[in-house]
Amino acid sequence: MVDLPDGPPVVPLPERLDRRLRLGPFASARDALRFVTYSAVGAVVAPFTSPYVWLLFVAGGFAACVVRSDGRAFDERGAAFLRWKLRAGFENGRMTRVAVRRSVGSGLVAVGSSRLVAILRSGGTPVTYLPPAELARRFEQFRDLLRSVKGGLGLLIASSPMASGPVLPRTPSDGRGDGAARAGYVELVTLLCRRRQVRRVYLALAVERTGAEGISDLERRVASLTERLDALGLRVARLRDRRLRDAARRWGWT
């Protein structure tokens, strides 16, 4: 008779085939080489300053190559942040910034001296696996949409972290349930949404007249564009107030 172990059954999981090989305390040979580079830089600087500087380079390099947060080292995060700042500054410098004078109502903004702008925000819809007939129909609808736009249409495609609010579990009204398990699940969902990017498509419509006639014309164009986007199966949001001003900054209007 075979003695069964106490407790619930345990199924051991095999190791990942693509797991990186560790090198001592370092997660990979690349991290070990980075540590050697930090130490070498400290050894070069130490004769001109103090031997303690070399110890600081060794300790800091070891911490940067061993300690990780969300799977990334601190120096990698710093380098990514600097690249983002440089790229953002370079891209913003290429834009011709036009002052946003005031908001007209809650859904329009006056840009420059004689231009009204309305901005819509949408996402996307997967079309890869649609049947050929449906793809052809979507293409015809999108072509008709572009032809129907009067006065031009501006497109800006960006990405942002996925909002975790719609997918988080609700708190039971009676207070029952395992609070620790729910807190862990909420943290997991929040982290996954933070690392997942969703597409944001901004559509700007403008008119050169700022009077009542210009506002009426722009509102008709916005309503027509929203109706045609809905026919394509896209969720469209009309930006207003603060969201409108934030979107205007994305276009380079400050």
NORCOR-V423633 format. One line per field, one symbol per residue. psi: psi as a letter, one per 40 degrees, with the letter a starting at -180 (. if undefined). burial: b if it has 9 or more other C-alpha atoms within 8 Angstrom, else e. A space follows every 10 residues. Layout:
psi->???
burial->???
This chain:
psi->hhhiiiiiih hhhiiidehi higbeididd dddddddddd dddddddeci dddddddddd ddddedhihf eiiddddddd dddddddddd dddeihhhhh dihhaeeihh hadfhhhihi hibihhedei iddddddddd dddddddehh eihhhhhiii ihheddeiii hhdeeiihdd dddddddddd ddddehhihh hhhhhiiehe addddddddd dddddddddd defihhhhhi bddddddddd eeh.
burial->eeeeeeeeee eeeeeeeeee ebbeebbbbe bbebbeebbe bbbebbeeee eebbbbbbee bbebbbebee eebbeebeee eeeeeeeeee eeeeeeebeb bebeeebbbb bbebbbbbbb bbbeeeeeee eeeebeebee bbeebeeebe eebeeeeeee bbebeeeeee eeeeeeeeee ebeeebeebb eebbeebbbb bbbbbbbebb eeebbebbee bbeebbebbb ebebebeebb beebbebbbe ebbe
